[in-house]
Each structure stands twice: as C-alpha cells, then as structure tokens.
Amino acid sequence: MDQFKDIRAYRVGAILPITDFLFAFPLLGIWAWRTTKGIRLDYLGDRKQIERDIKHGAFFITNHRDIILDASWLSLLLRCRYFIRPFIGIGNNLFAKKWIEHLVRYNRCFVVKRGAGAHAHLENAKQLSAYIRELRQRRKSIWLAQREGRAKDSNDLTQASVLHMLTMNTDDLFEAVKALNICPVSITYEFDPCDYLKAREMQLRRDNPNWKKRAKDDVESMVTGIRGEKGRVVYRLTPSINPEIEAMLAAHPEYRKLPPHDQLQHVCDIIDRHIHLGYEIYERGTEFDAYIESRLAKIELPNKDEAFLREKLYEMYKFPEINHRKSLMFNV
C-alpha cells in the first residue's frame, strides 16, 4: 500500500513536459507579460557555487508573496535555465473544487494537509515529512514557503514549525537539515497586487480577533495576485545554507545540546539572513505616496480606519528594506 497516496504528486511521465510547454508555461508567460515589467532570475554571491549547490537537487525555501505565482514562476525560471522542475507543496485549503487538487497534483504538486485537529495534524506532519525525505533521497528538488500563509506585513520570517515538520523522527537535527540541502530564494515584487487585501484583513483581525477567512477570500487573493500589476519582479537564488550550519557548529559546538526548538531557530535565522540579503530594494519616489492612497481607496470596510490602513500599507513596503539593512550589518 502506498503510504503517500493521498498527498504525493501524480506520476505522469512524459505528460508533464508536454503540458508544461503547451499549456502551463505559455500561460505563466502571458501573466508575466501582462502584469509585470519583467521577471528576472538573479543570484546572491557566486553563481557557479549556487549552480553546484542545486545540481543534484535542492530544497528551495522562499518568502511567500503570492499564493499561486511564487512557486509557478520559480518553476518556470528553473525549467528554462536549468531544465529542472521542483516538486511543490500546496495547502489543501486552496482546493475549493476536487478537480483543482487533481490538476495541481498532475503538475508536480504534493498536498500539505491543513485545518485538522491536534492528533490528525501530527500524523499529517509525519506523513509529509517522510514523503519529502523520500523525494530528497531521490535527489528531487522541492519548493516550500518559509511559513504557512503569507506574512501580511512582509516581515518575512521562517517558522520553526516548518523546519520541525521537515526534520521529524531524525536523530541529529542539524544533519537532517543539511541532508535537505536548503537553498533559500528571495522573491521581490516592486508592487504587491494584494497589498490592499492584506491591509483590509489586518483591520478585520484587529477589530475581531475571532475573524476567520472564508474560502472565497482565498479565491479573491489568488485572482488578484495573478491579474494585478506587480512592476519589476526579481527571484534571487542564494547558496546552500550547509556551509553556514557547519561554520556555526564549529564555532558553537554546544548548540548540538540545545533543545530542538532552539536548534531550529538558529537554522531559521540563517535562512532568514539569506532571504533578506537577497531582496531587490526598489527606490520609492514621491509618486509612491499617491500609489498608497490609490490602494487605500480600494479598501471597502464599514468602519474603515484610514490611518491604521495607511500605516499598514507603508509597513508592507518598509519591512523588506529594514530586514535587508539588518542582514547587511550582520554580514559586515
């Protein structure tokens, strides 16, 4: 019996490259042409070293900007330049219809089960962790977001729970992380088409801590993210974190005796520095204020708090700059 039957990407053989080049990639190219001023694949540091890091399969962890396009455009860029196509983790909360699940699983996506009780959540995490290890043992490349859900304020920080899931039932946590061969990727949009939706959600959660997103809210975010204007878009590959883990352990061998959560947090910090250093920082002129006001005008709420919403919109574009500067200072 296949223990991964309900989550694994479907085995489709030659069908995948055919559907890629006849359907998926042309559609992604059209969305890029219509909604961006260009998508660039770039590198942080020695490009040849990064290419060696990903030659035998890499675990791409990215910040999370768009529900659909984060992984889709990265997959397109990697396929066109290196002829590799990562397996993609996608939450089952996005499967509004059963046919959507079948479609994405035919396109090298595996299922990340969400919304279960505590016991089911643990069992789902064990199953997913084992499936990902199987993929990496076969030297397959994988994409996963650094956190569950997007950072509404763009303060992109890797969740320790994600790494915990990836390293479950392992004897040596740091060695388990190294076996994944994590290569962080920074994604930077000049403009976030969902910025006003995120700001709206932040006020809703502030006013009602029990507020819950509806299925149609995810659909609206998906459609807005695909169709909305993004300006210039940069995907920046960064090197494998393995040398930094080794250097960290050489300098601090006592870290091996820390509680697992603290060990994981040290790894999260390394991933975050890679992502933050890889941001493309855009110059924001005086016209940016007019842009923010135009986004504010799109928010519809009965008790609209314009001062709060304006602050949150600016915050979304400031956090990447702040984190980038902090990482530069750390590296000096």
C-alpha positions as CSV (number, residue, x, y, z in Angstrom):
1,M,0.0,0.0,0.0
2,D,1.3,3.5,-0.9
3,Q,1.5,5.4,2.4
4,F,1.7,8.7,0.4
5,K,-1.2,8.0,-2.0
6,D,-3.4,10.9,-0.7
7,I,-0.6,13.5,-0.8
8,R,2.0,12.6,-3.4
9,A,2.3,14.4,-6.8
10,Y,1.0,12.1,-9.5
11,R,3.5,10.2,-11.6
12,V,2.8,11.4,-15.1
13,G,6.0,10.6,-17.1
14,A,6.2,12.4,-20.4
15,I,2.9,14.1,-19.9
16,L,4.3,16.7,-17.6
17,P,6.9,18.3,-20.0
18,I,4.2,18.2,-22.8
19,T,1.6,20.0,-20.6
20,D,4.3,22.4,-19.4
21,F,5.3,23.6,-22.8
22,L,1.9,23.5,-24.4
23,F,-0.3,25.0,-21.6
24,A,1.3,25.9,-18.2
25,F,4.4,27.8,-19.3
26,P,2.6,29.8,-22.1
27,L,0.0,30.9,-19.5
28,L,2.7,31.9,-17.0
29,G,4.4,33.8,-19.7
30,I,1.2,35.7,-20.6
31,W,0.6,36.6,-16.9
32,A,4.2,37.8,-16.7
33,W,3.9,39.9,-19.9
34,R,0.5,41.4,-18.8
35,T,1.2,42.1,-15.1
36,T,4.9,42.8,-14.7
37,K,7.7,44.9,-16.1
38,G,9.8,41.8,-16.3
39,I,10.8,38.8,-14.2
40,R,14.5,38.3,-13.5
41,L,16.3,35.3,-12.1
42,D,19.4,36.6,-10.2
43,Y,22.0,35.3,-7.8
44,L,23.4,36.3,-4.4
45,G,27.1,35.6,-4.4
46,D,29.0,33.1,-6.6
47,R,26.6,32.0,-9.4
48,K,28.8,28.9,-10.2
49,Q,28.7,27.8,-6.5
50,I,24.9,28.2,-6.4
51,E,24.6,26.1,-9.6
52,R,26.8,23.4,-8.0
53,D,24.5,23.5,-4.9
54,I,21.4,22.8,-6.9
55,K,23.0,20.4,-9.4
56,H,21.9,17.3,-7.5
57,G,18.6,18.6,-6.2
58,A,17.9,21.5,-3.8
59,F,15.2,22.4,-1.3
60,F,14.1,25.9,-2.3
61,I,12.6,27.8,0.6
62,T,11.2,31.2,-0.3
63,N,9.4,34.1,1.3
64,H,5.7,34.0,0.5
65,R,4.3,36.7,-1.7
66,D,1.6,35.1,-3.9
67,I,-0.5,32.0,-3.4
68,I,-0.1,30.7,-6.9
69,L,2.8,32.6,-8.6
70,D,5.6,32.2,-6.0
71,A,6.3,28.6,-7.0
72,S,4.9,28.8,-10.5
73,W,7.3,31.5,-11.8
74,L,10.2,29.9,-9.9
75,S,9.5,26.6,-11.6
76,L,9.3,28.3,-15.0
77,L,12.6,30.1,-14.5
78,L,14.4,27.0,-13.2
79,R,13.0,24.9,-16.1
80,C,14.0,27.4,-18.7
81,R,17.6,27.9,-17.4
82,Y,18.5,24.5,-15.8
83,F,15.8,22.2,-17.0
84,I,14.8,21.3,-13.5
85,R,11.2,21.4,-12.1
86,P,10.8,21.3,-8.3
87,F,8.1,19.4,-6.6
88,I,5.8,22.0,-5.0
89,G,4.0,21.9,-1.6
90,I,0.5,23.3,-1.8
91,G,-2.1,23.6,1.1
92,N,-5.3,21.7,0.7
93,N,-7.2,24.8,1.9
94,L,-6.8,26.1,-1.7
95,F,-8.7,23.1,-3.2
96,A,-12.1,24.8,-3.5
97,K,-13.1,22.0,-6.0
98,K,-11.8,18.4,-6.3
99,W,-10.7,19.0,-9.9
100,I,-8.2,21.7,-8.7
101,E,-6.4,19.1,-6.5
102,H,-6.2,16.6,-9.4
103,L,-4.9,19.4,-11.7
104,V,-2.1,20.6,-9.4
105,R,-1.1,17.0,-8.5
106,Y,-0.6,16.3,-12.2
107,N,1.7,19.3,-12.2
108,R,4.2,18.1,-9.7
109,C,2.5,19.4,-6.6
110,F,2.1,17.5,-3.4
111,V,-0.6,18.1,-0.8
112,V,0.1,19.9,2.5
113,K,-2.9,19.0,4.7
114,R,-4.2,21.8,6.9
115,G,-7.1,22.5,9.3
116,A,-7.1,19.2,11.2
117,G,-7.3,18.5,15.0
118,A,-4.1,18.1,17.1
119,H,-3.7,14.4,16.6
120,A,-4.5,14.4,12.9
121,H,-2.2,17.4,12.4
122,L,0.7,15.4,14.0
123,E,0.0,12.4,11.8
124,N,-0.2,14.6,8.7
125,A,3.1,16.2,9.5
126,K,4.8,12.8,9.9
127,Q,3.4,11.7,6.6
128,L,4.5,14.8,4.8
129,S,8.0,14.8,6.4
130,A,8.5,11.2,5.3
131,Y,7.4,12.0,1.8
132,I,9.7,14.9,1.5
133,R,12.6,12.8,2.7
134,E,11.8,10.2,0.1
135,L,11.9,12.9,-2.6
136,R,15.3,14.2,-1.4
137,Q,16.7,10.7,-1.2
138,R,15.9,10.5,-4.9
139,R,17.7,13.9,-5.4
140,K,14.5,15.7,-6.4
141,S,14.2,19.4,-6.0
142,I,11.4,20.8,-3.8
143,W,9.8,24.2,-3.2
144,L,8.1,25.2,0.0
145,A,7.2,28.5,1.5
146,Q,9.0,29.6,4.7
147,R,5.7,29.8,6.6
148,E,2.1,28.8,6.5
149,G,0.3,31.7,4.9
150,R,1.8,34.9,3.7
151,A,3.3,37.5,6.0
152,K,0.7,40.2,5.7
153,D,3.2,42.9,6.8
154,S,6.0,41.5,4.6
155,N,8.2,40.8,7.7
156,D,9.3,37.5,6.2
157,L,10.5,35.2,9.0
158,T,10.8,31.4,8.7
159,Q,8.6,29.5,11.0
160,A,10.4,26.9,13.2
161,S,7.3,24.7,12.8
162,V,8.1,24.3,9.1
163,L,11.6,23.0,9.8
164,H,10.3,20.9,12.7
165,M,8.0,19.1,10.2
166,L,10.9,18.6,7.8
167,T,13.1,17.0,10.4
168,M,10.7,14.8,12.3
169,N,11.9,11.4,13.6
170,T,15.6,12.2,13.0
171,D,18.4,11.6,15.4
172,D,20.6,14.6,14.5
173,L,18.6,17.7,13.7
174,F,21.4,19.7,12.1
175,E,22.4,16.7,9.9
176,A,18.8,16.3,8.9
177,V,18.6,19.9,7.8
178,K,21.9,19.5,5.8
179,A,20.5,16.5,4.0
180,L,17.7,18.7,2.7
181,N,20.3,21.0,1.0
182,I,18.2,24.2,1.7
183,C,18.8,26.9,-0.9
184,P,16.8,30.0,0.1
185,V,15.3,32.1,-2.6
186,S,14.3,35.8,-2.2
187,I,11.1,37.0,-4.1
188,T,10.7,40.7,-4.5
189,Y,7.8,42.5,-6.1
190,E,8.0,46.2,-6.9
191,F,4.3,46.3,-6.1
192,D,2.1,43.7,-4.3
193,P,-1.2,43.5,-6.1
194,C,-2.8,42.0,-2.9
195,D,-1.5,44.8,-0.6
196,Y,-4.9,46.4,0.0
197,L,-6.5,43.0,0.7
198,K,-3.8,42.2,3.3
199,A,-4.3,45.6,4.9
200,R,-8.1,45.0,5.0
201,E,-7.6,41.6,6.6
202,M,-5.3,43.2,9.3
203,Q,-8.0,45.6,10.3
204,L,-10.6,42.9,10.4
205,R,-8.4,40.8,12.7
206,R,-7.6,43.8,14.8
207,D,-11.3,44.6,15.3
208,N,-12.4,41.0,15.7
209,P,-9.7,38.5,16.9
210,N,-12.0,35.6,16.1
211,W,-12.4,36.7,12.5
212,K,-11.8,33.8,10.0
213,K,-11.1,33.9,6.3
214,R,-13.7,32.4,4.0
215,A,-12.9,30.1,1.1
216,K,-13.9,33.0,-1.3
217,D,-11.3,35.2,0.4
218,D,-8.5,32.9,-0.8
219,V,-10.0,32.8,-4.3
220,E,-10.1,36.6,-4.4
221,S,-6.5,36.7,-3.3
222,M,-5.5,34.2,-6.0
223,V,-7.3,36.0,-8.7
224,T,-6.0,39.4,-7.6
225,G,-2.4,38.1,-7.3
226,I,-2.5,36.7,-10.8
227,R,-4.2,39.6,-12.5
228,G,-2.8,42.6,-10.5
229,E,0.1,44.8,-11.6
230,K,3.4,43.9,-9.9
231,G,6.0,46.1,-11.6
232,R,9.5,44.6,-11.6
233,V,9.9,41.1,-10.2
234,V,13.1,39.5,-9.0
235,Y,13.8,35.9,-8.0
236,R,17.2,35.7,-6.4
237,L,18.8,32.3,-5.7
238,T,21.1,32.1,-2.7
239,P,23.7,29.5,-1.8
240,S,23.0,26.3,0.2
241,I,23.0,27.1,3.9
242,N,25.0,23.9,4.7
243,P,28.4,25.7,4.9
244,E,26.9,28.2,7.4
245,I,25.5,25.5,9.5
246,E,28.9,23.8,9.6
247,A,30.6,27.1,10.5
248,M,28.1,27.8,13.2
249,L,28.6,24.4,14.8
250,A,32.4,24.7,14.6
251,A,32.2,28.0,16.5
252,H,29.4,26.8,18.8
253,P,29.6,23.0,19.3
254,E,27.3,23.5,22.4
255,Y,24.4,24.2,20.0
256,R,24.1,20.4,19.5
257,K,22.9,20.1,23.1
258,L,20.3,22.8,22.9
259,P,16.5,21.9,22.9
260,P,15.2,21.1,19.4
261,H,13.2,24.4,19.2
262,D,16.4,26.5,19.9
263,Q,18.4,24.5,17.4
264,L,15.7,25.0,14.8
265,Q,15.6,28.8,15.5
266,H,19.3,29.0,14.7
267,V,18.7,27.4,11.3
268,C,15.7,29.7,10.8
269,D,17.9,32.7,11.4
270,I,20.4,31.6,8.7
271,I,17.6,31.1,6.2
272,D,16.1,34.5,7.0
273,R,19.5,36.2,6.5
274,H,19.8,34.6,3.1
275,I,16.4,35.7,2.1
276,H,16.7,39.2,3.5
277,L,20.1,39.8,1.8
278,G,18.6,38.6,-1.5
279,Y,15.9,41.2,-1.6
280,E,15.8,43.6,-4.5
281,I,15.5,47.1,-3.0
282,Y,13.5,49.5,-5.1
283,E,13.8,53.3,-5.0
284,R,10.5,54.8,-3.9
285,G,9.9,58.4,-5.2
286,T,7.3,60.9,-4.2
287,E,4.8,59.2,-6.5
288,F,4.8,56.3,-4.1
289,D,2.6,58.3,-1.7
290,A,0.0,58.6,-4.5
291,Y,0.2,54.9,-5.1
292,I,-0.5,54.2,-1.4
293,E,-3.5,56.5,-1.4
294,S,-4.9,54.7,-4.5
295,R,-4.6,51.3,-2.7
296,L,-6.3,52.8,0.4
297,A,-9.2,53.9,-1.8
298,K,-9.8,50.3,-2.9
299,I,-10.4,49.0,0.6
300,E,-14.1,48.6,1.5
301,L,-15.0,48.3,5.1
302,P,-18.0,49.6,7.1
303,N,-15.7,51.1,9.8
304,K,-12.7,51.9,7.7
305,D,-9.8,53.1,9.8
306,E,-7.8,55.0,7.2
307,A,-4.9,56.0,9.5
308,F,-4.4,52.3,10.5
309,L,-4.7,51.0,7.0
310,R,-2.3,53.6,5.5
311,E,0.2,52.7,8.2
312,K,-0.1,49.0,7.3
313,L,0.3,49.6,3.6
314,Y,3.5,51.6,4.1
315,E,4.7,48.9,6.6
316,M,4.5,46.2,3.9
317,Y,7.0,48.0,1.7
318,K,9.3,49.1,4.6
319,F,9.9,45.7,6.3
320,P,11.9,44.2,3.4
321,E,14.2,47.3,3.4
322,I,14.6,47.2,7.2
323,N,15.4,43.4,7.2
324,H,17.8,43.9,4.3
325,R,19.7,46.6,6.2
326,K,19.9,44.4,9.4
327,S,21.3,41.5,7.4
328,L,23.9,43.7,5.7
329,M,25.0,44.9,9.1
330,F,25.2,41.3,10.4
331,N,27.4,40.3,7.5
332,V,29.9,43.2,8.0
